[in-house]
Amino acid sequence: MAASRLINIQHHRIAQCQSVQINILGDEEIPIQVDGEAWLQPPGMIRILHKNRVQMLCRNRSLEMSLKTWQEKQRQHSISIQREQSSTASEHALATDEVLSERECYVLLNFIEAVSSLVKWVKFLIISHPSLQHDLYVVACRAAEVLESIHPDGKLLEGPTLRTKLVEVIESARQLYDDACNLLRDRAHSLILREDLESKLSAALANIEMELKKCSVQKNADGKLRAYFNTVAPNEEGDGRRKSRHFWVRLRSGSTVGQAQSKPPLTTTREAANNWSVDEVVTWLETMQLSEYVESFMKNDIRGKELLTLGRRDLKDLGVVKVGHVKRILQAIKDMNDN
């Protein structure tokens, strides 16, 4: 079937046949459009032949509904898979959080070593001073017992329950540290210790103090307490140890309960300084606001006689490398030698 359309006029049916021939006469081109493609046809002959049939697509509403239903099922299935994956990821993250990282294990081993050392030297203190047994022995044994529960035969326990068990270890270590500090602070000026025991106990207390700062106990969503460790870089840890003041000096310089401690002023003449003990050298450093070198001076047993002969190289060996500090110490030594 063919149809013609004149501009601004209705369609006109021309014919219905299997073949048709159209002759274009004259000298002018005429516009022709077939399937949307328009062109100007010059005069000539156009022959149209019927070849075969072509299948045309038509709208099927039942098929559309089936497709929509299938798409909705696919969408719901995708959502359920995402929820399962999210739940699995959350469970995996929770399980991963329960297990200590490699860095946390390193910090934990240092903490265990610090607690073991403190327990050891507290027991030595009790042996040398039996009067302290009632105050510290039970606490020290308790700390050793809970430490053995997570570190049996020198092997660290593994598994998600370790964080929960570490809470008791941290609490027992903190109690031992607090009780030892309070006892030694109260008796610091009356308790006489051997020099080696004083040095070892002081180092153990200072070490456990630093390690406890890396520990924290948190309550999770399930209501259980778990232990976590704050990991620091090794160089930061080393700097902290070098700059920490000697623990025993801090105890002696602190105030006892109900008493105010007052130190007599130092006499900085050559004759007086020549008889200074290590404690008086420490006091001299503190008055010059150079307490960061207290531990080094005590470790090297610098008394007044040695102090008066210190030189620039000696100060470097003691860890005094800042130019201002070196000049301050050398000038103070020179002033004492001149008096």
C-alpha positions, 0 to 999 in steps of 0.5 A, spaced: 500 500 500 502 506 498 500 513 500 501 520 498 501 526 503 500 533 500 503 539 504 497 541 509 493 536 506 490 529 508 493 523 506 491 520 499 491 513 498 494 511 491 494 504 490 495 497 493 499 492 488 505 488 488 509 493 483 508 500 481 512 504 477 512 512 478 515 517 472 517 524 474 516 528 468 519 535 467 526 539 469 525 540 476 527 535 482 521 533 487 522 532 495 521 524 496 522 521 503 522 514 505 522 511 512 525 518 514 530 519 509 528 525 505 532 527 499 531 531 492 529 526 486 531 529 479 526 527 474 526 519 472 522 513 473 522 510 480 520 502 480 517 499 487 517 491 487 514 487 493 519 482 496 517 479 502 514 480 509 518 483 515 516 481 522 514 487 527 515 488 534 509 490 538 508 491 545 507 485 550 504 487 557 504 481 560 512 480 558 513 487 561 510 485 567 514 478 567 521 482 566 519 487 572 518 482 577 524 478 575 528 485 575 525 486 582 527 479 585 534 480 582 534 487 586 532 483 592 537 478 591 543 483 590 541 486 597 541 480 601 547 478 598 550 485 600 547 484 607 550 478 608 557 480 606 557 486 610 555 482 616 561 477 614 565 483 614 563 486 621 564 479 624 571 478 621 573 485 623 571 484 630 575 477 630 581 481 627 580 486 632 580 481 638 587 478 636 593 482 637 597 485 632 604 484 631 606 491 634 601 490 640 605 483 641 611 486 641 609 492 646 605 486 650 612 482 651 615 488 653 610 489 658 610 482 661 618 483 662 617 489 666 612 486 670 616 480 671 622 484 673 618 488 678 615 482 681 622 479 682 625 486 685 620 487 690 621 480 692 628 481 693 626 488 697 621 483 702 627 478 703 632 484 705 626 488 709 622 482 712 618 488 715 615 489 708 612 482 707 605 484 710 604 490 705 607 487 698 608 480 698 601 478 697 600 483 691 607 481 688 604 474 688 598 475 685 601 479 679 606 473 678 600 468 678 596 472 673 602 473 669 603 466 669 596 465 666 597 468 660 605 467 659 605 460 661 612 457 661 615 463 657 610 462 651 604 467 650 597 465 649 593 466 643 586 467 641 580 472 642 580 471 649 587 474 650 585 481 651 580 479 656 585 476 660 590 481 660 585 486 663 587 482 670 594 482 668 594 490 667 590 491 674 594 487 678 601 490 675 598 497 676 596 495 684 603 492 685 606 499 682 602 503 686 603 500 693 610 499 692 610 507 690 606 509 696 610 504 701 617 507 698 615 514 698 612 513 705 619 510 708 624 513 703 627 517 708 628 512 713 629 505 708 636 504 707 637 499 701 643 496 698 646 500 692 645 495 687 638 493 690 636 501 690 638 501 683 635 495 680 628 497 684 628 504 681 629 502 674 624 496 675 619 502 677 621 507 672 620 501 667 613 499 669 611 506 669 612 507 662 609 501 660 603 502 664 602 508 660 601 504 653 596 500 656 588 502 656 582 498 658 576 499 654 568 496 655 566 494 648 559 493 646 558 487 649 559 489 655 566 486 656 572 489 658 578 488 653 586 491 654 589 495 648 596 497 647 598 504 644 604 502 640 610 507 639 616 507 635 622 504 637 626 511 637 620 514 641 621 509 646 628 510 647 628 517 648 623 517 653 627 512 657 633 516 656 629 523 658 626 520 664 628 522 671 631 516 676 625 513 680 628 513 686 630 520 686 623 522 685 621 518 691 626 521 695 624 528 692 617 527 693 613 529 699 611 524 704 604 523 707 602 529 712 610 532 711 613 537 707 620 536 705 625 542 705 632 541 702 637 545 705 641 550 700 647 547 697 654 550 699 657 551 692 664 552 694 670 548 692 671 545 699 663 543 700 662 540 693 668 536 694 664 532 699 658 532 696 654 525 695 651 523 689 644 525 692 647 532 692 650 532 685 643 530 683 640 536 687 645 541 684 643 539 677 635 540 679 637 547 681 640 548 675 634 545 671 638 540 668 634 534 671 634 530 665 641 528 666 640 525 673 639 518 671 646 518 667 650 522 673 647 517 678 648 511 673 656 513 673 656 515 680 658 522 679 660 525 686 662 532 688 669 530 687 668 527 680 664 533 678 669 538 680 674 535 674 669 534 669 671 536 662 667 537 655 669 530 653 666 527 660 660 531 659 659 528 652 660 521 655 654 522 660 650 524 654 650 532 655 651 534 648 646 541 647 651 546 647 647 551 652 647 545 657 655 544 656 657 551 657 652 552 663 655 546 667 662 547 665 661 555 667 658 552 674 664 547 675 669 553 674 665 558 679 665 552 684 673 551 683 674 558 683 671 559 690 
